[in-house]
Amino acid sequence: MKLDRKQIEADFRTLIGPLCDAVGPSGFEDEVADLLRKELSDCDVELFDDVMGNLIAYKKGNKKGSVLIAAHMDEIGLIVRHIDSKGFLWVETLGGIAPQQFFGKHVIIKTETGHVDGIVQSLHPGRPDRCSEMPKSAQEFYIEVGAESREEVYEMGIEEGNSVSICYPVIFLGKHRVGAKALDDRALVFILLEVVKLLNGDKDVPDVYALFSTQEEVGARGAITAATRIKPDIAIALDMSLAVDIPGVSESRYINELGRGTSIKVMDKLSSGVGGILANRDLVRDMKKIAKVHEIPYQIEAYAAGATDASFMQTLNGGIKSGGIQIPMRYVHSYEVCDVRDVVDTVELLYWYVKEAEI
């Protein structure tokens, strides 16, 4: 079977807007899950969720073994900590977001009844553009929602504990690139969804658990609970790899580059000696072999920082053979940019791995 790369690209361009526009900070991923349920409704999978909010699409195969493939639904964001008497919202971070990313941004507050727009500003009075020093913590920022009192904020449906998503509209850049918020990890959510669709009706595979996981950005809590219960033979995390092929960065510091193909993980987050992963060597070898056979361009990620769902799943249940497949991504946790060609390459590699790998 030869995959239709043009169709995969067309599918990506159609779905990435709704996926990234969904408001889904860690712990509040239900909009993403609802969209995925609709997309998976015609596939030969059993859908179920769990107490963590994970959405799992289970496909029964005829081959031996089982593989869990995780792509996290959550995005970095904020959470409302306090509403003051003048109607301003004060926040804390959800996930690894630098406070400097908040400044002057349009945000969406997710309430029980819908969405409310807001604008982030800082403690510095007057014109924000004349600040001599950028605020350094979330406590120095507040959100303006147009209210004049705490009571008016409550009347808008906003309350303490609501999640907040920074709004970066999806834009297509040049021939091959796309910018948006939450490409980490919604571009990979698309990849997993697309592979499930491509496998529809095909039983010549192992048991496949497509895990659309929650709370990865705050410690991979969804993947940990799901993998503990499922007990797969193999666990693969789909995530981003830093692409720092940009001005001011020497080539010796490059990790991956945009437009050069999918990325096979070898290592992450080992500089501190705590956490992270050294990917299973057999898994890496099989992925490289399959990529070469099918002429899929690939890069290697060996990076002593960051972590993915695989970093946490590998030590569960006495040990799970674990690894990762990524797409290179620029400007992670801000206005992120990826290359559509890398997305298509990653769909191909994951599809053929599920079809051909010995588990």
Buried (B, 14 or more C-beta within 10 A) or exposed (E): EEBEBEEBBEBBBEBBBBBBBBBBBBBBBBBBBEBBBEBBEEBBBEBEBBEBBBBBBBBEBEBEBBBBBBBBBBBBBBBBEEBEEEBBBBBEBBBEBEBEBBBEBEBBBBBEEEBBEBEBBBEBEEEBEEBEEEBEEBEBBBBBBEBEEBEBBBEBBBBEEBBBBBBBEBEBEEEBBBBBBBBBBBBBBBBBBBBBBBBEEBEEBBBBBBBBBBBBBBBBBBBBBBBEEBEBBBBBBBBBBBBBBEEEEEEEEBBBBBBBBBBBBBBBBBEEEEBBBBBBEEBBEBBBEBBEEBEBBBBBBEBEEBBBBBBBBBEBEEEBBBBBBBBBBBBBBBBBBBBBBBBBBBBBBBBBBBBBBEB
